[in-house]
């Protein structure tokens, strides 16, 4: 049986413009980003002599849309791109080659369907949003991507779009881990010397690999040789998410997303080794303010934000927010003159696995192979279906206000 493929659809209030997209997640593969493509269906009788444009934008927001400091709104457009869709422009450029889904949509939707193709540069940040507190109604710190289709009389930069003939869709840009045959195991080794102790405490923290995928355990080995006269106790491990907001502020958020209080220890003159597995997941942290997410909290497949991977030639200031992870090993070394805290840190990456996944990925692979996938279902592009999308669109009766 052919895999089922859902195509997302949204229609403007006056029914003059409709947009169809087979995907809402667009992957950064390192050397290129998946193009944003889809199909626009127009009603020529309602449009008359107007043109239809589609725009793609990336915006960093730091607070509400109407918040400002000394007259400066805390919002910056990091990228914007516009294309005329209808009437199809005649500029002599070769047509963009679309994917198999877009070609099927064009054949299915009739003569008033027109394709669009927008390219994302590979220097833009990934979609990320900070989890607000329950009292932070309407406030958001986020990097958002949006596709907008509208009709107007003039060019997009000078057009005053009619909201009734405008369609806005929130999409995500995500980054998948590159495929590697062998990945080195990161290791941190530290030696601690204590007062009134001739010999040190040697601690080694080792991770199974450098890059872990969302949903899988982060496995760590802890080894120590306690040659000191101290008693090591209260050994604990935790996974910390570190988020640096680098536009408009210099905020730094450090949040523990997984923790294990082992209660293990090591007596003086003993050696000790043990393996641990921690699970950094969103589910136990849903109420924590300041946590960086790949998507909005209320949707089911939201997860913790992926690690930020920035190319050397890209300015970090234009990324809006940078997310990283580290394993933190803590223990207490108790001696005759008191106790000392021992800490060892080791960074790692938390990302999406490479390649398409799930039922949608299977359908895309079938189409890429030239196989038939006639089981295409259209779903209205509303919040009840947008699981994992940040800055999702409001229903018709809410579109006039801010998006939450």
Beta strands, then each sheet from edge to edge (+ up, - down):
strand 1: 5-11
strand 2: 17-21
strand 3: 25-28
strand 4: 36-42
strand 5: 51-62
strand 6: 68-69
strand 7: 72-73
strand 8: 75-86
strand 9: 113-118
strand 10: 128-130
strand 11: 141-152
strand 12: 166-175
strand 13: 187-192
strand 14: 201-207
strand 15: 211-213
strand 16: 218-226
strand 17: 231-245
strand 18: 251-261
strand 19: 270-278
strand 20: 292-293
strand 21: 321-335
strand 22: 338-351
strand 23: 376-380
sheet 1: 9+ 4- 2+ 1- 23-
sheet 2: 3+ 12+ 11- 5+ 8-
sheet 3: 3+ 12+ 11- 10+ 20-
sheet 4: 6+ 7-
sheet 5: 13+ 14- 16+ 19-
sheet 6: 15+ 22+ 21- 17+ 18-
end
